[in-house]
């Protein structure tokens, strides 16, 4: 049985239009955005939860700074 899990995030300093664009034009490697709403001063985003290791778990601390440039180059 396939189960889909969701994450709902509330942020004060986020760009509504960026998240709407991601919702309308999904990108591989970025969680799917299901809903974007403004509630009072909060931006509320409902997105796909992806079960995976974090970068902190994958990369030793000394490699993180160098890997950031490589990761940004992939986007």
Secondary structure by P-SEA (a helix, b strand, c coil): cbbbbbbbbbbccccaaaaaaaaaccccccccccccccccccbbbbbbbbbcccccccccccccccaaaaaaaac
